[in-house]
């Protein structure tokens, strides 16, 4: 029974929030809530370490009146919170302590300053479990984000006049037109590499002309969409995350919500729609540049004329290969734009989180694009395309 009671208390504490920073006219107040005891010490310490203040206040107050239960571990956590705030605040005041808490605080404070608390060392299984829980929580947050975006999209469909056309056109230019140069350069280089590497093998069998088949099909079906998606993930996913993250950091998103504007309608929908429109066009452009790069390589390496190359390409490159590559565009665009916007909304109250979330947006966008491409490859193979 004792074990069951301890487990229930631990399970309840894991779901609670123990620290809530607020601002008032006198500065910043940290409201402490819940049960500050041995069973909740790990989570309280975790919240203290990740505590982010709304601003850099001169005066801070710790309100301990909302704590339901406490023991010596809770008082130690209070001292650790006070020590952390001393790095950011000029003055710190404790409020809401009863007589018993005040006596325990004075008793523990005598030995707390002279000897620092030992850091808890996590073993391998604890680290795996913590990272697993964090990833699951991120997955739940992403599903919630997709739900908010779906609701905002439905509202725009029901009320077309709320669609922000001007912002969408701006993002088409920013994410599409401005990316043409880097996509062209990357695609030409990829076409050159594919042509040279393929020719090395085909020349051994005297089948140089089949390099046209390899270039045309590989570029239009796989490499053109993939290279375009990776370049756009590096440009747009990071850009979306940084822009929205900065707006959240400067509380522009909070101001929009206060004025009754939906951030998803104003910020997310135009970006995702713009990328969905621009991505198929960018893939088409990348296909042309990639084939051009392969054409230059074959001309230099085996002296296949441009006219003969195009004639052979027209014979072997069916329209379905181009279409199967273009179909991937909207899905890649949705993944990239949604990932960038999602990580932008995850930015917390410090500038360091902007860099963390921007990096994470690029990494996750590229990973999900590759995973999506693998799914398409399996589907196309099973359908016989």
Secondary structure, 3 states (H helix, E strand, C coil): CHHHHHHHHHHHHCCCCCEEEEEECCEEEEEEEEEECHHHHHHHHHHHHCCCCCCCCCEEEEEEEEEEEECHHHHHHHHHHHHHHCCCCCEEEEECCCHHHHHHHHHHHHHHCCCCCCCCCCCHHHHHHHHHHHHHHHHHHHHHHHHHHHHHHHHHHHCHHHCCHHHHHHHHHHHCHHHHHHHHHHHHHHHHHHHHHHHHHHHHHCCHHHHHHHHHHHHHHHHHHHHHHHHHHHHHHHHHHHHHHHHHHCCHHHHHHHCCCCHHHHHHHHHHHHHHHHHHHHHHHHHHHHHHHHHHHHHHHHCCCHHHHHHHHHHHCCHHHHHHHHHHHHHHHHHHHHHHHHHHHCCCCCCHHHHHHHHHHHHHHHHHHHHHHHHHHHHHHHHCC
